[in-house]
Amino acid sequence: MTNMQVGGDWNTILTALLWLVFMLYMLSDLPQKTQFMRYEKGVAVRLGVLEGLVKESISKVKSYLVKLGVSSVDALVNSTLENYFAIEPVSIEPTDIIKRLDHIITVNEDKFKGDLRKAMPNIGRHMLNNIAVSLAVTSALYTVYKILRHYYLLGKKYENWILLMQLYIALPQIVRELLPYVRAVETFAKGIPIGDSAGPMVAFKLVGLSPRIDIEEDTVYSVVELEGRKVYVIKAKGPGATVGKPGKAVAKIAEMLSYNISRIITVDAALKLEGEPTGLVAEGSGAAIGDVGPEKIEIERVAVRCGAPLDAVIVKMSNEEAIKPMVKEIVEGVEKAYQMVLEIIRNRTKPGDNVVVVGIGNTVGVY
């Protein structure tokens, strides 16, 4: 047998083997098995990272509560993670859906803060609000982790590689977006102003150290004169971490003034688009408030009843910047928004008018 014949035989054998492997691969479920193993392992690794973030957040909250001398820290945190949720009202019948939604939200918040007060009876209200928000952030992180873990285990249980592929693709972005929330736990606990404090900070610049008058739960207003106009400035009650009840406060001010309001101006942080600079200030119409419905609709109803134009002034930032300590660009945006509010009042109202300005957002660190 010549060397050429031996080489030809080996080529034939290798070709046959390659065809056999190809046919087995194409006519069996090996591709799906391979993809399943790849995505299952990738999702498991990313879920491990997310689990680490949740544990870090829980550890930070527990450490802070221990420093405050809170007893039964583990029980308090575990109860917060598992026991507080709100079920949306029936939407098939829309009658009074906003009132029903507002009632459910209020009851859930009251229950949560009431349990915190029992566990920490000697903690002041502002500190209690800071702790409540820190726990709420941690609970939200934990809930996201549980939901993602649920779909991961479902995909693994039923060998659904398409479901695992979707998680594999989405998880890196989700983890990246959740990272700032872990850092935010410490920020709220320390009472440092964040990006979302832009609206309350504009309100503070308008009123300075003028007296704050309680008008709603965790909500205050001040009255200042501006070139003959009487300006009613509403914000959450600082410096604790709370957003207050700005819509209900606007409704009470309107009733107090017999609905004699010439203009309503809302100021809030807003999500920027990729490519837009942080701190960009824009003006539009409507109620600038990131509310699920009850507070926003109160402002809109008052504007309609008063026949008052409803202005929106926004300071743009990313999700990450909204919950991080306020950066220089947002501070500069706050100053621009403040000047824009002054310009609106001077140019679009006249002496003797009543004007309402609402600084929407978390007032943590802002008096």
PLY file of the C-alpha trace (Angstrom):
ply
format ascii 1.0
element vertex 367
property float x
property float y
property float z
element edge 366
property int vertex1
property int vertex2
end_header
0.00 0.00 0.00
1.47 3.33 -1.06
1.65 6.47 1.10
-0.84 8.15 -1.26
-3.37 5.36 -0.66
-2.93 5.61 3.15
-3.42 9.40 3.03
-6.52 9.00 0.90
-8.01 6.51 3.35
-7.44 8.88 6.30
-9.03 11.75 4.39
-12.06 9.59 3.67
-12.35 8.56 7.33
-12.00 12.16 8.58
-14.54 13.39 6.06
-16.99 10.68 7.13
-16.48 11.52 10.79
-17.00 15.22 10.17
-20.21 14.51 8.27
-21.37 12.20 11.06
-20.70 14.86 13.73
-22.40 17.50 11.59
-25.48 15.32 11.06
-25.68 14.43 14.75
-25.36 18.11 15.67
-27.98 19.27 13.17
-30.48 16.43 13.60
-30.34 16.26 17.40
-30.93 18.71 20.27
-27.20 19.19 20.89
-27.28 22.85 19.75
-30.05 23.63 22.24
-28.25 21.71 25.00
-25.06 23.64 24.30
-26.86 26.97 24.30
-28.75 26.03 27.46
-25.52 25.23 29.32
-23.86 28.42 28.11
-26.72 30.73 29.06
-27.48 28.91 32.34
-23.92 29.35 33.51
-23.79 33.01 32.38
-27.05 33.91 34.12
-25.96 32.12 37.30
-22.75 34.18 37.42
-24.61 37.47 36.88
-27.26 36.58 39.45
-24.43 35.90 41.88
-23.18 39.45 41.30
-26.68 40.83 41.90
-27.07 38.73 45.04
-23.81 40.22 46.28
-25.17 43.74 45.72
-28.33 42.91 47.67
-26.30 41.48 50.56
-24.07 44.57 50.56
-27.13 46.83 50.70
-28.66 44.81 53.55
-25.35 44.86 55.42
-25.11 48.67 55.13
-28.64 49.17 56.49
-28.07 46.75 59.36
-24.78 48.41 60.26
-26.44 51.83 60.32
-29.31 50.58 62.50
-26.88 48.98 64.94
-25.05 52.32 65.29
-28.39 53.95 66.14
-28.91 51.42 68.90
-31.90 49.70 67.30
-32.72 46.33 68.85
-33.72 43.24 66.82
-32.08 44.61 63.67
-32.23 41.29 61.78
-35.95 40.86 62.46
-36.70 44.45 61.45
-34.80 44.26 58.16
-36.13 40.80 57.25
-39.67 41.97 57.96
-39.17 44.97 55.69
-37.85 42.84 52.85
-40.77 40.42 52.86
-43.86 41.97 54.43
-44.66 45.26 52.71
-46.32 45.30 49.30
-49.29 47.03 47.70
-51.83 45.47 45.34
-53.18 47.73 42.62
-56.91 48.51 42.75
-59.35 47.12 40.18
-58.95 49.09 36.94
-61.77 47.51 34.90
-64.15 49.86 36.71
-62.31 53.23 36.63
-64.66 55.09 38.99
-62.63 56.60 41.85
-59.54 54.60 40.84
-57.24 57.48 41.85
-58.83 57.71 45.31
-58.59 53.95 45.75
-54.95 53.91 44.61
-54.11 56.83 46.91
-55.81 55.01 49.82
-53.79 51.82 49.23
-50.49 53.71 48.94
-51.21 55.75 52.08
-52.23 52.71 54.13
-49.09 50.82 53.08
-46.80 53.78 53.90
-48.51 54.38 57.25
-48.16 50.72 58.19
-44.47 50.69 57.23
-43.57 53.89 59.10
-45.75 52.90 62.05
-43.82 49.65 62.47
-40.53 51.57 62.21
-41.64 53.97 64.95
-42.42 51.03 67.24
-38.96 49.58 66.61
-37.24 52.99 66.98
-39.38 55.06 69.38
-36.54 57.47 70.24
-35.58 58.33 66.65
-36.57 61.78 65.31
-38.93 62.13 62.36
-36.30 63.22 59.84
-33.94 60.40 60.79
-36.86 57.98 60.64
-37.61 59.11 57.08
-33.96 58.60 56.10
-34.03 55.06 57.49
-37.39 54.35 55.85
-36.08 55.32 52.41
-32.88 53.31 52.93
-34.94 50.26 53.83
-37.27 50.87 50.87
-34.31 50.98 48.46
-32.92 47.77 49.92
-36.33 46.12 49.67
-36.64 47.17 46.01
-33.21 45.68 45.23
-34.18 42.45 46.96
-37.48 42.28 45.06
-35.74 42.73 41.69
-33.28 39.98 42.62
-36.11 37.60 43.61
-37.98 38.20 40.34
-34.87 37.61 38.22
-34.00 34.50 40.25
-37.57 33.26 39.69
-37.23 33.44 35.90
-33.74 31.91 36.05
-35.00 28.92 38.02
-38.00 28.56 35.69
-35.72 28.54 32.65
-33.44 26.01 34.30
-36.32 23.81 35.47
-37.92 23.56 32.03
-34.64 23.80 30.07
-35.95 26.92 28.34
-32.76 28.26 26.75
-34.63 31.14 25.09
-35.74 32.48 28.50
-32.21 32.09 29.83
-30.82 33.83 26.74
-33.07 36.83 27.37
-31.86 37.00 30.98
-28.26 36.57 29.83
-28.58 39.55 27.51
-30.52 41.80 29.91
-28.71 41.13 33.19
-25.51 43.15 32.53
-27.56 46.32 31.96
-29.81 45.57 34.95
-26.82 45.04 37.27
-25.20 48.24 36.05
-28.39 50.23 36.68
-28.83 48.76 40.16
-25.28 49.54 41.32
-26.09 53.19 42.21
-28.98 52.05 44.42
-26.57 50.15 46.64
-24.52 53.31 47.12
-27.73 55.32 47.62
-28.54 53.40 50.80
-25.60 55.05 52.56
-26.40 58.43 50.99
-29.96 58.44 52.34
-28.84 57.23 55.75
-26.36 60.13 56.03
-28.90 62.71 54.80
-26.89 63.95 51.81
-28.79 65.87 49.04
-29.13 63.80 45.86
-29.86 64.68 42.23
-33.59 64.22 42.82
-33.38 67.00 45.43
-33.19 69.57 42.59
-36.86 70.61 42.92
-36.77 71.09 46.72
-33.49 72.99 46.37
-35.09 75.45 43.92
-37.90 75.88 46.45
-35.34 76.52 49.20
-33.62 79.18 47.07
-36.98 80.92 46.63
-37.86 81.05 50.33
-34.49 80.97 52.10
-35.04 80.73 55.83
-38.65 81.98 55.75
-40.97 80.12 58.15
-42.16 76.70 57.04
-45.84 75.99 57.68
-47.05 72.38 57.89
-49.87 71.73 55.44
-49.80 67.97 54.75
-47.94 64.95 56.03
-44.19 65.63 55.55
-45.08 68.69 53.45
-44.64 72.41 54.16
-45.19 75.73 52.43
-43.80 79.25 52.76
-45.14 82.57 51.52
-42.81 85.16 49.98
-43.36 88.46 48.18
-41.81 88.87 44.74
-42.28 92.26 43.08
-45.87 92.55 44.25
-46.78 88.89 43.67
-47.56 86.60 46.57
-45.72 83.32 45.94
-46.73 80.16 47.81
-43.79 77.75 47.72
-44.47 74.08 48.51
-41.91 71.36 49.18
-41.45 68.19 51.21
-40.48 68.77 54.82
-36.71 68.47 55.13
-34.07 67.61 55.85
-35.33 64.02 56.10
-35.61 61.80 53.03
-39.21 62.23 51.90
-41.15 63.49 48.89
-44.18 64.58 50.91
-47.67 65.07 49.49
-47.24 68.01 47.06
-50.50 67.43 45.18
-52.63 67.46 48.30
-50.74 70.54 49.51
-51.54 72.38 46.26
-55.21 71.45 46.67
-55.26 72.84 50.23
-53.51 76.07 49.21
-56.02 76.50 46.38
-58.95 76.00 48.75
-57.39 78.45 51.22
-57.13 81.07 48.44
-60.66 80.35 47.17
-59.06 79.06 43.94
-57.69 82.51 43.16
-54.39 81.31 41.68
-52.90 82.88 38.56
-50.17 80.35 37.82
-48.78 77.03 39.07
-45.12 76.17 38.48
-43.74 72.70 39.17
-39.99 72.06 39.36
-38.58 68.53 39.28
-35.68 66.35 38.19
-36.21 64.55 34.87
-34.53 61.69 33.08
-32.14 62.83 30.39
-31.62 61.07 27.08
-28.24 59.54 26.27
-26.10 62.29 24.76
-27.83 65.10 26.66
-25.69 66.96 29.22
-26.36 66.57 32.92
-27.98 69.65 34.46
-29.74 70.74 31.26
-32.79 72.85 32.18
-35.94 72.82 30.07
-39.38 74.38 30.36
-42.71 72.95 29.27
-46.37 72.66 30.23
-48.00 70.25 32.65
-47.26 68.88 36.09
-43.60 67.87 36.40
-43.91 65.10 38.96
-42.93 61.44 38.80
-46.00 60.21 40.64
-48.11 57.11 39.97
-51.21 59.31 39.80
-52.76 60.62 43.04
-50.48 63.64 43.61
-50.15 64.60 39.95
-53.89 64.57 39.30
-54.49 66.85 42.31
-52.23 69.50 40.76
-53.88 69.13 37.34
-57.38 69.42 38.80
-56.48 72.57 40.73
-54.97 74.13 37.59
-58.14 73.42 35.61
-60.48 74.71 38.34
-58.41 77.90 38.75
-57.95 78.35 35.01
-54.26 78.73 35.83
-51.47 77.90 33.37
-49.42 74.93 34.57
-45.68 75.31 33.93
-43.07 72.57 34.22
-39.39 73.34 34.80
-37.09 70.31 34.76
-33.43 69.64 35.52
-32.20 66.71 33.45
-30.03 63.90 34.79
-29.54 60.14 34.50
-31.16 57.56 36.79
-27.80 57.07 38.45
-27.29 60.79 39.05
-30.81 61.15 40.46
-29.98 58.96 43.47
-26.30 59.88 43.89
-25.04 62.86 45.93
-25.73 66.00 43.92
-22.93 66.77 41.45
-21.68 70.18 40.29
-23.60 70.07 36.98
-26.91 69.54 38.79
-26.13 72.32 41.28
-25.59 74.63 38.30
-28.85 73.34 36.80
-30.66 74.17 40.05
-29.45 77.78 39.76
-30.65 77.97 36.14
-34.02 76.49 37.09
-34.34 79.02 39.92
-33.66 81.89 37.51
-36.18 80.42 35.04
-38.87 80.29 37.74
-38.18 83.94 38.62
-38.45 84.86 34.94
-41.78 83.05 34.57
-43.20 84.84 37.62
-41.97 88.28 36.50
-42.98 87.97 32.83
-46.17 85.89 32.96
-47.88 87.17 36.08
-48.70 90.65 37.32
-48.52 92.41 40.70
-51.31 91.24 43.02
-51.37 87.70 41.58
-51.15 84.56 43.68
-48.55 82.14 42.32
-47.89 78.57 43.49
-44.41 77.04 43.03
-43.94 73.35 43.87
-40.46 71.91 44.39
-41.02 68.24 43.57
-38.57 65.54 44.65
-36.79 63.98 47.60
-35.84 66.70 50.05
-33.10 64.71 51.79
-30.54 67.17 53.16
-32.61 70.21 52.12
-34.31 72.22 54.86
0 1
1 2
2 3
3 4
4 5
5 6
6 7
7 8
8 9
9 10
10 11
11 12
12 13
13 14
14 15
15 16
16 17
17 18
18 19
19 20
20 21
21 22
22 23
23 24
24 25
25 26
26 27
27 28
28 29
29 30
30 31
31 32
32 33
33 34
34 35
35 36
36 37
37 38
38 39
39 40
40 41
41 42
42 43
43 44
44 45
45 46
46 47
47 48
48 49
49 50
50 51
51 52
52 53
53 54
54 55
55 56
56 57
57 58
58 59
59 60
60 61
61 62
62 63
63 64
64 65
65 66
66 67
67 68
68 69
69 70
70 71
71 72
72 73
73 74
74 75
75 76
76 77
77 78
78 79
79 80
80 81
81 82
82 83
83 84
84 85
85 86
86 87
87 88
88 89
89 90
90 91
91 92
92 93
93 94
94 95
95 96
96 97
97 98
98 99
99 100
100 101
101 102
102 103
103 104
104 105
105 106
106 107
107 108
108 109
109 110
110 111
111 112
112 113
113 114
114 115
115 116
116 117
117 118
118 119
119 120
120 121
121 122
122 123
123 124
124 125
125 126
126 127
127 128
128 129
129 130
130 131
131 132
132 133
133 134
134 135
135 136
136 137
137 138
138 139
139 140
140 141
141 142
142 143
143 144
144 145
145 146
146 147
147 148
148 149
149 150
150 151
151 152
152 153
153 154
154 155
155 156
156 157
157 158
158 159
159 160
160 161
161 162
162 163
163 164
164 165
165 166
166 167
167 168
168 169
169 170
170 171
171 172
172 173
173 174
174 175
175 176
176 177
177 178
178 179
179 180
180 181
181 182
182 183
183 184
184 185
185 186
186 187
187 188
188 189
189 190
190 191
191 192
192 193
193 194
194 195
195 196
196 197
197 198
198 199
199 200
200 201
201 202
202 203
203 204
204 205
205 206
206 207
207 208
208 209
209 210
210 211
211 212
212 213
213 214
214 215
215 216
216 217
217 218
218 219
219 220
220 221
221 222
222 223
223 224
224 225
225 226
226 227
227 228
228 229
229 230
230 231
231 232
232 233
233 234
234 235
235 236
236 237
237 238
238 239
239 240
240 241
241 242
242 243
243 244
244 245
245 246
246 247
247 248
248 249
249 250
250 251
251 252
252 253
253 254
254 255
255 256
256 257
257 258
258 259
259 260
260 261
261 262
262 263
263 264
264 265
265 266
266 267
267 268
268 269
269 270
270 271
271 272
272 273
273 274
274 275
275 276
276 277
277 278
278 279
279 280
280 281
281 282
282 283
283 284
284 285
285 286
286 287
287 288
288 289
289 290
290 291
291 292
292 293
293 294
294 295
295 296
296 297
297 298
298 299
299 300
300 301
301 302
302 303
303 304
304 305
305 306
306 307
307 308
308 309
309 310
310 311
311 312
312 313
313 314
314 315
315 316
316 317
317 318
318 319
319 320
320 321
321 322
322 323
323 324
324 325
325 326
326 327
327 328
328 329
329 330
330 331
331 332
332 333
333 334
334 335
335 336
336 337
337 338
338 339
339 340
340 341
341 342
342 343
343 344
344 345
345 346
346 347
347 348
348 349
349 350
350 351
351 352
352 353
353 354
354 355
355 356
356 357
357 358
358 359
359 360
360 361
361 362
362 363
363 364
364 365
365 366
